[in-house]
Amino acid sequence: RVIHFAAKGRGETDAKHALIQETTLAHFADGDRVHVEPAHSGAFSGEKTLLRAQSELGKRQGEYSLVFNNCEHFAHWCKYGKKRSRQVEVAVASVAATVVAASTAIAAAVAASRNTKNRTES
């Protein structure tokens, strides 16, 4: 069985009515592979993690948000006591790197254009 934070209720996605639910692994996976993240230092025991998850069953955890409050945030809170989503952190870092690379390319193109303009005016 799996305890997770889901924005699904009554067959539709509803972020405002998301809550902690228990379901089968097959239903949770929905045909996809499930990756189990190994515990790192500072993790609670498996028993304490389960108790933390069970204590939240049926409760609302605020509005579901892919970026700020998703199922990974809940799972990390159960295991470590702090909400965090590595997937979101990786995605944000990737977007930031893309923005920096694009900005650098634009700045280089503008500088090259100015140099060409200055040479033709001389």
N, C-alpha and C positions, 0 to 999 in steps of 0.2 A: 504494500500500500504506500501511497505517496501523500504527504500533506504539503499543500502549496497555496500560493496566493494567485487567484485567478480572476480575471475580468469577465469570465464567462458565466452567464446565469440564464436559465430558461432558454437555452439554445441560441443566445445572441451575446455579442460582446457589449458589455456595459461597464465602463470604467468607474462610474460613480457608485455602482453596487457591487464592486469587487469584494471578495472576502476570502478568508482562509478556509480551504476545503480539503477533504480527504477523498481520494479516489484510487482506483486500481492503477498499477504501473502501465498496463496496456492502454487504458483510457488517457492517462497523462501523456504518454508517448505519442499517441495518435498516429501510429505507424512509423514514426521517426526513431532514430537511435537516441538513446539517453546516455549522456556523459556524466559520470560521477567524478566530481572533483575531489582529489585526495586532501585530507585535512593537513593544515600547516600548523606551525607552532602557535600557541595561544588559543587553540580550538578547545571547546568544551568536549566532554566525553560524549560518546554516542547516546548514552542514556539521558544525559542532561539536554543534549540537542533535541532528542525526541520529546522530552517533557516540555521544553520551551515551545516546540511546534504545536504539540497537543493543547497547550494552555491557550493558544490563539485560535483554535478551531471555531468556526462560525463567526468570528469577529471581523469587523471591517478594519482595514489598515490604511485608511485614507483612500483617496482616488488613485486608481491604477494608472501608472504612467510608465511607458517604456524606458524613459530616461531617468526619472527621479524616484519611482516607487514601483518596481516590478517584482516578479517571482524570485529573481536572483537576489535582490535586496533582502527579501524575507528569509530566504535560505541562509544567506550570510549572517543575518541577525541571529537566527536560531543557533548557528554553529560558533559564532565569534562574539555576539553581543553588539554588533555594529552593522548598520545597513550599508551595503556596498554592492556594486555590480561591476565586475571586471570587464564584462562584455561592453558595457557603456563606456568605461574608462578607455578601453582599447579603441572603440569607435571614435570617441572624442579626440584622442591623440592622433588617430589617422586623419581625421578631418583637419585638425590643426596643422599637421605636417603638409597636407595638400595645400592649404591656404598659404602657408609660408613659402612653399615651392612656387606656387602661382604668383605670389607677390614679388618674389625674387626675379622670376622670369619677366614679369611686366616691367619691373624697374630696370632690368638689363636692356629690354627692348626700347624703353623710353630713352635711356642714356645713349644707346647706339644711334637712335634716330636723331637725337640732339647733336651728337658728334658729326654725323653725316651732314646735317643741316649747316652746322658751323663751318665745315670744310667747304661746302659748296658756296657759301656766302663770302668766303675769304678770297 
